[in-house]
Amino acid sequence: MKSSQDNFFQKVYSVVKLIPYGRVTNYGSIAKYLGSAKSSRAVGYAMNSSHNMSEIPAHRVVNRVGLLTGKHHFFGSNLMKELLENEGICIVDNKVLNFDTLYWDPSIEL
C-alpha cells in the first residue's frame, strides 16, 4: 500500500513531466496546482527524491524567484545549470535570467 507521501510525490512527478523543454516552474506553483498551496517544501522533497529517475526533469523546478536552490541535489554541483543551459536557458549567478518570460504555470497552461 502506498503512503500519502508516495501518492503526493507521484502527483508532483506527473506535473513536472509536463514542464515544456526550455521552460521552468517553481515549487509553489506545483503545490498550488495540486491543491496544496502550502506544500511547496514537500514538492522540494519530491524533487530531491527524483534524481535517480531520468524521466523526471527536476532541473526545470526552481524557487519562486528563479534561483537554482535544488542544484546541490544533482550529481555534480553544476549539473542543474548545465541541463538548463542545454535547453537554451541562460543562468547568471545561479538564477534563471528572464525568469518571468520562461516561467511555466501549470494552473494556467494545463
Backbone as CSV, one residue per row, in Angstrom:
resi,resn,N_x,N_y,N_z,CA_x,CA_y,CA_z,C_x,C_y,C_z
1,MET,0.843,-1.193,0.000,0.000,0.000,0.000,0.885,1.252,0.000
2,LYS,0.566,2.191,-0.857,1.354,3.408,-0.954,0.975,4.376,0.159
3,SER,1.976,5.101,0.656,1.721,6.121,1.664,1.188,7.378,0.976
4,SER,0.630,8.281,1.775,0.130,9.528,1.195,1.284,10.358,0.632
5,GLN,2.484,10.227,1.232,3.656,10.926,0.697,4.006,10.393,-0.682
6,ASP,3.981,9.061,-0.842,4.267,8.469,-2.154,3.264,8.960,-3.190
7,ASN,2.000,9.022,-2.818,0.968,9.494,-3.744,1.192,10.959,-4.116
8,PHE,1.537,11.783,-3.130,1.806,13.194,-3.401,3.008,13.326,-4.330
9,PHE,4.073,12.588,-4.045,5.260,12.642,-4.891,4.912,12.249,-6.324
10,GLN,4.100,11.221,-6.501,3.713,10.790,-7.852,2.933,11.884,-8.572
11,LYS,2.069,12.588,-7.842,1.326,13.701,-8.439,2.284,14.813,-8.864
12,VAL,3.268,15.102,-8.007,4.282,16.113,-8.340,5.014,15.703,-9.612
13,TYR,5.447,14.453,-9.668,6.194,13.975,-10.842,5.355,14.070,-12.115
14,SER,4.063,13.815,-12.000,3.178,13.920,-13.173,3.165,15.341,-13.722
15,VAL,3.154,16.322,-12.826,3.164,17.716,-13.262,4.532,18.079,-13.846
16,VAL,5.592,17.689,-13.158,6.945,18.046,-13.597,7.238,17.485,-14.990
17,LYS,6.730,16.313,-15.284,6.938,15.719,-16.609,6.323,16.571,-17.715
18,LEU,5.380,17.431,-17.377,4.685,18.257,-18.362,5.346,19.613,-18.607
19,ILE,6.351,19.964,-17.800,7.025,21.249,-17.993,7.701,21.226,-19.363
20,PRO,7.366,22.164,-20.205,7.940,22.161,-21.558,9.452,22.368,-21.556
21,TYR,10.094,21.777,-22.537,11.521,21.965,-22.784,11.799,23.462,-22.892
22,GLY,12.840,23.934,-22.208,13.206,25.339,-22.290,12.395,26.252,-21.395
23,ARG,11.612,25.672,-20.505,10.783,26.454,-19.576,11.071,25.976,-18.157
24,VAL,10.699,26.777,-17.162,10.863,26.421,-15.760,9.596,26.771,-14.987
25,THR,9.435,26.129,-13.855,8.366,26.482,-12.921,8.959,26.465,-11.528
26,ASN,8.126,26.705,-10.529,8.647,26.699,-9.161,7.848,25.760,-8.264
27,TYR,8.416,25.504,-7.116,7.827,24.566,-6.160,6.408,24.977,-5.763
28,GLY,6.230,26.256,-5.483,4.931,26.749,-5.038,3.844,26.613,-6.083
29,SER,4.183,26.833,-7.338,3.196,26.706,-8.412,2.712,25.274,-8.559
30,ILE,3.623,24.333,-8.388,3.232,22.923,-8.455,2.331,22.579,-7.282
31,ALA,2.718,23.021,-6.085,1.913,22.755,-4.891,0.508,23.353,-5.043
32,LYS,0.443,24.581,-5.509,-0.850,25.250,-5.700,-1.702,24.494,-6.713
33,TYR,-1.102,24.090,-7.816,-1.820,23.347,-8.848,-2.403,22.051,-8.288
34,LEU,-1.662,21.422,-7.387,-2.117,20.156,-6.795,-3.117,20.368,-5.659
35,GLY,-3.503,21.619,-5.410,-4.490,21.914,-4.373,-3.918,21.906,-2.974
36,SER,-2.618,22.099,-2.885,-1.928,22.039,-1.603,-0.935,23.198,-1.524
37,ALA,-1.462,24.415,-1.615,-0.644,25.624,-1.779,0.463,25.781,-0.744
38,LYS,0.284,25.261,0.429,1.299,25.419,1.484,2.301,24.278,1.510
39,SER,2.335,23.491,0.449,3.198,22.309,0.416,4.388,22.448,-0.528
40,SER,4.851,23.671,-0.754,5.975,23.842,-1.673,7.219,23.120,-1.162
41,ARG,7.393,23.058,0.135,8.542,22.332,0.681,8.438,20.840,0.375
42,ALA,7.234,20.298,0.443,7.029,18.885,0.107,7.320,18.635,-1.369
43,VAL,7.010,19.609,-2.223,7.364,19.493,-3.640,8.888,19.423,-3.766
44,GLY,9.584,20.229,-2.981,11.045,20.190,-2.971,11.560,18.828,-2.542
45,TYR,10.935,18.236,-1.538,11.341,16.892,-1.100,11.123,15.879,-2.218
46,ALA,10.026,16.038,-2.942,9.762,15.136,-4.073,10.855,15.286,-5.131
47,MET,11.251,16.539,-5.404,12.306,16.766,-6.385,13.622,16.149,-5.911
48,ASN,13.922,16.280,-4.630,15.159,15.695,-4.089,15.161,14.183,-4.237
49,SER,13.996,13.573,-4.181,13.888,12.113,-4.286,13.827,11.618,-5.726
50,SER,13.786,12.531,-6.673,13.567,12.140,-8.071,14.841,11.989,-8.893
51,HIS,15.972,12.255,-8.317,17.193,12.333,-9.119,17.673,11.009,-9.689
52,ASN,17.139,9.909,-9.225,17.500,8.626,-9.838,16.471,8.209,-10.889
53,MET,15.530,9.104,-11.182,14.504,8.840,-12.195,14.753,9.779,-13.373
54,SER,15.354,9.266,-14.415,15.755,10.113,-15.537,14.572,10.742,-16.278
55,GLU,13.376,10.173,-16.138,12.219,10.724,-16.849,11.615,11.946,-16.161
56,ILE,12.122,12.299,-14.974,11.621,13.467,-14.238,12.580,14.637,-14.472
57,PRO,12.162,15.681,-15.195,13.049,16.816,-15.445,13.100,17.781,-14.253
58,ALA,13.633,17.288,-13.144,13.682,18.057,-11.901,14.468,19.359,-12.049
59,HIS,15.369,19.409,-13.009,16.166,20.619,-13.224,15.306,21.807,-13.635
60,ARG,14.092,21.566,-14.090,13.202,22.655,-14.532,12.397,23.260,-13.385
61,VAL,12.637,22.801,-12.162,11.918,23.330,-10.999,12.901,24.137,-10.160
62,VAL,12.597,25.417,-10.001,13.459,26.355,-9.283,12.628,27.036,-8.188
63,ASN,13.244,27.939,-7.447,12.456,28.600,-6.404,11.624,29.745,-7.000
64,ARG,10.900,30.450,-6.181,9.912,31.434,-6.651,10.497,32.637,-7.374
65,VAL,11.806,32.856,-7.250,12.431,33.962,-7.970,13.399,33.473,-9.041
66,GLY,13.438,32.163,-9.260,14.274,31.616,-10.317,15.634,31.114,-9.886
67,LEU,15.890,31.077,-8.584,17.176,30.568,-8.106,17.236,29.046,-8.187
68,LEU,18.412,28.525,-8.498,18.623,27.084,-8.592,18.877,26.510,-7.202
69,THR,17.883,26.594,-6.337,18.054,26.165,-4.945,18.225,24.667,-4.811
70,GLY,17.808,23.887,-5.787,17.943,22.440,-5.714,19.211,21.901,-6.330
71,LYS,20.108,22.782,-6.749,21.288,22.346,-7.506,22.193,21.400,-6.735
72,HIS,22.198,21.475,-5.418,23.085,20.626,-4.613,22.605,19.177,-4.554
73,HIS,21.398,18.926,-5.017,20.863,17.569,-5.007,21.139,16.826,-6.319
74,PHE,21.762,17.503,-7.262,22.145,16.879,-8.526,23.565,16.354,-8.402
75,PHE,23.886,15.323,-9.167,25.252,14.816,-9.195,26.131,15.871,-9.851
76,GLY,27.097,16.372,-9.120,27.933,17.460,-9.629,27.254,18.784,-9.382
77,SER,27.968,19.733,-8.853,27.359,20.996,-8.429,26.845,21.855,-9.585
78,ASN,27.267,21.574,-10.820,26.820,22.389,-11.953,25.852,21.674,-12.879
79,LEU,25.443,20.456,-12.549,24.606,19.682,-13.467,23.258,20.352,-13.729
80,MET,22.608,20.867,-12.703,21.316,21.525,-12.902,21.473,22.701,-13.867
81,LYS,22.491,23.504,-13.633,22.770,24.651,-14.507,23.038,24.183,-15.937
82,GLU,23.857,23.159,-16.082,24.195,22.653,-17.413,22.971,22.119,-18.152
83,LEU,22.104,21.412,-17.440,20.891,20.884,-18.071,19.995,22.015,-18.560
84,LEU,19.852,23.051,-17.756,19.032,24.196,-18.160,19.678,24.932,-19.332
85,GLU,20.979,25.130,-19.271,21.667,25.818,-20.365,21.581,25.011,-21.661
86,ASN,21.584,23.688,-21.555,21.422,22.842,-22.748,20.055,23.035,-23.392
87,GLU,19.097,23.538,-22.630,17.758,23.814,-23.155,17.629,25.270,-23.604
88,GLY,18.731,26.005,-23.579,18.716,27.391,-24.032,18.402,28.401,-22.953
89,ILE,18.368,27.979,-21.712,18.062,28.876,-20.596,19.370,29.460,-20.071
90,CYS,19.422,30.766,-19.979,20.616,31.452,-19.500,20.560,31.542,-17.973
91,ILE,21.667,31.134,-17.340,21.773,31.169,-15.882,22.886,32.129,-15.510
92,VAL,22.595,33.097,-14.648,23.588,34.043,-14.160,23.529,34.032,-12.639
93,ASP,24.662,33.782,-12.002,24.737,33.709,-10.536,23.690,32.755,-9.966
94,ASN,23.580,31.581,-10.572,22.644,30.531,-10.135,21.182,30.967,-10.172
95,LYS,20.850,31.858,-11.090,19.481,32.346,-11.233,19.095,32.338,-12.708
96,VAL,17.867,31.943,-12.985,17.357,31.931,-14.357,17.170,33.367,-14.830
97,LEU,17.885,33.703,-15.881,17.733,35.016,-16.499,16.409,35.016,-17.266
98,ASN,15.674,36.095,-17.208,14.364,36.193,-17.850,13.377,35.177,-17.269
99,PHE,13.447,34.983,-15.967,12.575,34.018,-15.295,11.099,34.263,-15.621
100,ASP,10.673,35.517,-15.590,9.265,35.828,-15.866,8.826,35.367,-17.246
101,THR,9.710,35.451,-18.218,9.400,35.036,-19.585,9.380,33.515,-19.726
102,LEU,10.274,32.839,-19.019,10.422,31.388,-19.138,9.546,30.608,-18.165
103,TYR,8.920,31.313,-17.243,8.101,30.684,-16.205,6.870,30.000,-16.815
104,TRP,6.653,28.767,-16.404,5.507,27.967,-16.849,4.607,27.730,-15.651
105,ASP,3.349,28.145,-15.740,2.392,27.990,-14.648,1.420,26.857,-14.985
106,PRO,1.498,25.747,-14.256,0.608,24.626,-14.568,-0.861,24.963,-14.380
107,SER,-1.169,25.914,-13.520,-2.567,26.298,-13.296,-3.182,26.966,-14.519
108,ILE,-2.351,27.607,-15.303,-2.836,28.308,-16.490,-2.690,27.447,-17.738
109,GLU,-1.600,26.700,-17.813,-1.255,26.024,-19.054,-1.672,24.553,-19.108
110,LEU,-2.348,24.059,-18.086,-2.822,22.662,-18.129,-4.331,22.641,-18.123
